[in-house]
Amino acid sequence: MRGKNAFKFWSVIIATALLVVFALTGLNIGKNSSSQIIKGFKDVRTGIDITGGVTALLQPADGEVIIPDDLKKNLDSIKASIEVRLDGQGILDKNIFPDYTNGRIIVEIPWKQGDATKDANKLIEDSIVVAKLYFQEVKPASAVLPIETTAPTTKPGAKNTPKPTAKPTAKPKSSAAPTPTVYTVKGEGGSYQKVNNKVLLEGDDISTASSVFSTSEGWHVQLEFSPKGQQKFFSATTEVSKNKTLLGIFMDETLISAPTVDAPINGTSAIIKGKFTAEETTALADKIRSGKLPFKLKVAQIEEINASQGQQAYTITIYALLLALILIMVFMLVYYRLPGLFAGVALITHTALQILLISNLGITVTLPGMAGIILSIGLAVDANVIIFERIKEELRSGKTLRASVDAGFKRGFTAVLDGNVTAIIAAAVLWYFGSGAIKSFAITTLIGISLSFITAVTFSRWMLKATSDLNLAAHPWLWGVKKKLIESDSKEGVAK
């Protein structure tokens, strides 16, 4: 081995070793779970069929008047909003049942992996936002608490300017006057009060919200408006900028952001910027998207549900995955020998990468999802089988080892691509139209097939090209051919 080929070979070996370690143990920079920067196998979130979960009964909040003719439409809208919310968190194993007769929705979701507290209320609170989104005019509550930090701005390109700390003013209060409600915003600092009860925008006026990074603005939230929402947002920002107040974004009676507005904004989009982290902008965008509800909801009842299959079935499936991996590696080693050895290394890399992606993306894995992982392992090694057979054909035709390896990958890639693309299409259709466990199966299969292009094709090729420089690797037995001599590129043969 020499030059770039040697570098690629050892890079694959080192990368495989690191990926296996991370997949098994994860990566922590401290002792607390919050210090974990890479999640491993133990952090994979399993479905209701494996770990059980929680069922919640959601119904309109007190005081909400629902027109019977619009009930089905509104419940379907809420179901779609909750599905988007849970899909965004990778919770694929879920059941959402609208009850049109009684005007309520039943939601079933699995426990979080490693959740020792098993707090059903917290799980529902973290996973499902059942509040209604709206925008109202707010002002700093300077008479109550000093304002220490300035809020972010929605004006694209505008700069935040620190406001002077306001000192509390001692004013006598009438015993008959109600105490104004004071709102605080987590992460933004300061305290705020509503200016009036006028709602400027609602959730339906926001088409979408997303977390975006740019070199000029850093991490920020980008809002996209509906045609109706665009005009309403222009009117709202005109009023807020004129009154020198803030644009409060509420989820029910919780203020989630209070950005400043320097001038009226008339456009299809706007941004909320400040000293945000990626996690903060993602959380804020997630709340805004999920708050597009036609009416407020409350959790009327929460119950725990038992696993339909259980941890034992999950453990058996894991053993089945390991057994399948070992048997495939043994077959490849016995039948294809040296190329089979490298296929085994690539297969280990493939499995480790798949586990890391599933755990770190927070994708819920059900028992059918585990079947998808096992299936994708078979599909990944299928690419190697096609390519290795092409290499053997080239060797039998009298080509040198390196030329055979190059030609084998070139000739086999088209067949591999066609086979994988058709499998990806089938899995994508299942993912789009399926739900729950079927969606889990589809997403694990999609991830596995996509990774096979990196491992079964690229990594195997790097290792084979690196060893083709060695005369020792030109031994016919190592390639499973009966020819008495394989020529290396140095034109030196190794007798059988």
N, C-alpha and C positions, 0 to 999 in steps of 0.2 A: 504494500500500500504506500502511496506517496501523494503529496500535494493536497489538492482540494478533496480528492476521494477519501483520503485518510481522515481528513477533518470531518467530513460528512458522516463517515462510518462511526467514529467515536462520539460525535454529537448525538447521533441516534441512540447509542448505547447509554450515554449519560442521561439524556432526556428521558429515556424509558425508565431508568432507575429512579429518577426524581419523581416522575409522574406516578409510579407505583407507590412510592412512599407517601406522596401527597394524597393519593386516592384512598390509601388505607388509614392514614392518621390525620390528614388535613395539615394546616400550618397555623400555629399560634405564635404570637409575639409576646404573649404574657400568660398569666394564669387564668384570667377571666375569659368567659365565652365571648365577651365583646371585643377581645383582642384577637379573635380568630380572623385571619385574612383569606384563608383558603379552606373551604369546607370539604370534608372527606366522605367516605362511604357511610359512616355512622350518622352523618347529618342529612342523608337523603330523606325527604319527606314521603312517607308512605300513605297509601289511601285508606279509605274507610274500611275496606274489606280486610285490611291487615291490622291496623291499629285502632279502629273505631273512630269516633268523633263526636260531634255535637249537632243536634237539630234545634233550630230556632224558629219560632213562630213570629212573623212580622205582620203588623197590621197598622192602619192609619193612626196617627197620633191623635190624642184627644183634641177636639175642636176642629178637626179637618172635616170638611163637608165634601163628600164624593157623590157626583152625579151618577146614578145607576147606569145610564147609557154609556158613560165613559169608563166604567169600572174595568171592563176587560182590557180595553186599550191601555189604561194606566197601569194595570197589573203586569201586562206584557212588557210595557216600557221599563218598569222597575226590575222585572226579571232580566231583561237585556242589560240593564245598567249593572246589576249585581254580577252577572256572568262576565262582563268586561272587567269589572273590579277584581274578581277572583282569578280570571285568566291572566291578568297582569301580574298577579302574585305567583303564577305557576301552579295554582290549585286547580288541577284538571279533574280530580275525582270529587265531584260535587253533584248534588241533586237539588234542583230548584223547582218547586211545585206551586204554581198559582192556584189558589182556591177561589174561583170566581163566584161560587155560591155565597161564601161568607166574607168575601172581600179581603183576603189575606194571602200571605206567601209563606211557604215552608222551605227552609234552606238547611241542607245537610252538608257539612264540611268535615274533613279529617283533622285530627290533632296535629299540632306541629311536632316535628321530629325532635326528640330530646326534651319535650316539655314536661318537666317533673311536677309542676304545680297542678296541671290538669284543670286550669281555671276556665270553665266554659264561658263565663261572661267576658273575660278578657280576650278569649279566642274570637268571639263574635265581634267584639269592639275593634280588635286589630284587623280582622279580615273583611268586615262588611261595614261600610259607612252608610248609615240609614238616615242621615240628616239631609236637609234640603239646602241647596246652595243659593245664595243671593248676595247682592252688593248693596251696601248702604254707605251714606256719608258719615264719617266719624271725625272726631277732633281729639287732640291730646288732652288727657285728663290732668292738666297742669295744676289744677286746684287740689288734686288728691295726692298725686305722687310726682316727683320730678322726672322729666323726660331725659334719659341719659343717652339714648341712641336714636338715630334717625331711621325711619322706615325705608325700605327699598322703593324704587320709582318704576312706574309703568311707562314713562316716556322714553322711547327708543333713543339712545345716545345721550340722554340727560345725565347729569352728574348729581350724586348725593352730596349735599352740603350739611355739615353738622349744625344742628340747631342749638342755641344756648340753653343750658340747663334752666328749666323754669322752677322757681322757688314756690313752695306752697304759700298761698295767701290766706291769712286768717280772716274768714268772713263768717259772721254769725249766721247760723242756719235756723230756719223756722222749724219748729217741732212738727208742724203739720205737713211740710214739704217732703215728698218722697226722696229717698237717697238715690242719686243716679247710679245706674249700673256701670261698673268699671270693667273694661275688657283688657286682657293682656295677650300678647302674641308670643308664643314660644319661639325663641331663637332670634326674634327681632327686637325685643326689649320694649320698654315704654308701656304706658297705660292709656286707654282710649275710651271715649264715650260716644254714643250715637248722637248725631246732630238732630235727627228727626226720625220718624218711622217710615219715611218714604223709601220704597224699594226701587233702586235704579236699574238693576239687571237681575236676571234669574238664571238658573242652570241651563234652561233651554236655549238661552241666547249664546251659549258657548258651544262651538262645534267640537273643539278638542283642546286639550292642554298637554304640553309635553316639556320634558326637561331637556335643555339644549346647552351646549358649551360652545363658546366662541372666544377667540383670543382677545377681542376687544371688551367683551362684556363678562367673561367668565361664565360660571354656571348661572343660568337664569331659566325662568318659566315662560314659555311662549304660548299665548292665547290666540286661538282662531275663532272668529265670530261667524254666526249665521248672518244672512242678509239683514234680518230684523235686528239681530244683536249688534251689528255694526253701527246702525243709526242710534240705537239706545246707548251704546258705549260712548259715542261721540257726544250725545247730550249729557251723559253722566260726567264725563271728563271735563266738559265745558263748565258744568255747574261746580264741580269740585275745585277746578283750577281758579274759577272766579271767586269762590268763597275761601280759598286758601286752606281748605280742609284736606282730609285723606280719604281714599277710596277703600272702605272696609269690606273685606270678603268674609262672609259668615257661612258657617255650617250650623243651621238652626241658631242657637244662641251662643255659639263658639266663634270667636274671631280668629281666623287662621292666617290672615295677612292684612296689613294696612299700608299699602304702597302710596307714595306721593304722586301727584300729577302736576307737572309744571305748565302744561298747555293742553288744550283740547286735542284729542287724538281721533282722526277720521281715517280709518283704514280697516282692512280685513283682519289685521292681527296687531298685537301689542305684546310687550314683554314686561315681566316683573323681575327686577334685578336688585342685587345687593350683595352682601358678603355671604353668599350661600355656598354650601358644599353640594356635591352631587346627590347625596342622600336627602338633603333638605329640599332641593328642587324636585326630586323624584316624588317625595312624599306630598309636597304641595300640589304638584300637577295631578297626582293620583287622586287626591281629595277633590280637586276641582272637577275632574272627569266623572268621578263617581257620584257627585252631588247633583247630577242632572235628573232629579226625581220630580214627578208631577205633584207629589204631596209628601208631607213628612211621615216618617214611619217610626214606630216604637217596637221594641222587643217585648212581646206579650208573654212569651214562655220559652224557656231553654231547658233541654234535656240531653243527657249523655246517651250515646248509642254504642252498642257493643260491635266488635268486629265480626263480619260475617264469615271470614275464613280464619283469621288469627295469625299471630306471630309464628306459630309452628309451620303453617303453610308457606309463609315468607322465607323462613329458614330453609325449608326443603327446596324452595325455588332457587335460593342462593347456591345450595349444594349442587343443584342441577346445572346452574350456570358454570360453576367451577369444573364440574365433571365434563360438560360439553367442551369447555375451553381446553382442558387437558387432553381429551380424546382427539380433538381436531389437531392439536399440536403434535401429538404422537403420530397420527396418520400422515401429516405433512412431512414430519421428520423421516419416517420410514419409507415413504413413497418417493419423496422428492429430495431427501437427504440435505445437502448444503442449502439449496434454495428454501427447503422446508423449514430448516432451522431459522433462517432469517424471517420467513413468514410467521413463525411462532413469536419472534421478538416483536414484529409489527403488530401481531394480534394482541399481545399483552399491552402494547402502547395504545392500541385502539380501545381496549376495554377500560384502561385507566383513564384515558381522556373522556370517554363517554360517562363514566361515573363522576368525574370532576365537573363536567358540564351540567349534568342533571342535578347534582347537589348544590352547585353554586348559583344556578339559575332558579333554584327553588321549585323545580318541577315535581309534581306529585306522581309517585310511582305506585301503580296498582299491580296485582298479580299478572293481568294481561300486559302491563307495561314491562314487567320483568321478562315475559315471553318475547316482547319486542327486542329487548337487549340481546337475548340468546339468538333470536333470528338474525339480527344484524351482524352478529359474530360469524354466523355461517355465510352470510352474503359477502362479508369482508374477505374471508378466505377464498371464496369462489373467484374473486378477481385474481388472486395469486395463482390458483389452479389454471385458469385460462392463460395467463402470461407464461407460467412455467412450461406448459405444454408447447407453446410457441417457441420458447427458447430451446427445448429439446429437439424440435423439428429443425431449427436452424443449425444446431450442432451436428445433427445427422447428415445435413446437406454439405458439411465440410467447412463451414465458416469458423473463424477463430472465436475464442470464448467471448471476448469483449464485443465483437460484432454480433454474435448470437444474442447476447444480453440486450444490446441496443435494439436489434431487430425484433426480438421477442416482445419487448415492452411496446414498441411502436405498433406491431401488428395486433397485439392483444388489447391495446387500450381502447380501440373502437368498440370491440365486443363488450368490454367491461363498462364503458360509458353507456352504451345502449341498454345493457341490463340494469345498471344502477338508476338510470333516468326513469325507466319504466316503473321500477320499484318505488322511487321517490314520488312519482305521480300518483301511484296507488295509495301510498301512505299519506300524501297531502290531501287527497280526496277524503280519506277516512278522518283525518284531523279536522277538515273544514266542516264536514257534515256530521261527524260523530260527537259524542259527549261522554263525560265521565271516564270509565275504564277504557272505552274504545279510543278516546282521545289520548289517553296515556300510552296505549299501545302504539298509536300512530306517531306520537312525538319522539318516543324512544327509538322507534325504527328509523325515523327521519334523521335523527342525530347520528345513529350508528352508520347508516349508509353514506351520509355526507362525510363522516370521518374516514371512511374506507379509502377515499381518494387521497387522503394525506398519508395514511399508514400503509395500506395494502399496495398502493401504487408508488408513491414517492419514497417512503422510507425503505421499502424492499429494494427499490431500484438503486438507491444510494449505496446500500450495503453490498448488493451483488456487483455493482460496478467497481466498488473499492476492492473486493476480493478477486475480481477478474485480472487485476494487475499481478497477482501472485501465481507463480508457476505451479505451486502446490495445489491451488484451487482448480487447475486444469485436469485433474485426475477424472477420468470418465465416470467412475463409480459415484463420485460426489454429485453428479448431475443425472444419474439414473439412465445413462445411455450405454449401449453395448459396444459402441465404436472403440477400437483399440487405442485410439490416440485423439486427443483434443489439442489443437494448436493454440498456444498463447500468442499474444501480440508481439512477444519478443522472438516468435518463431522457434521456440524451444518446446518440445513435446514432453509429456510425461507418460511413459508406457503403462499400460494397464497391468 
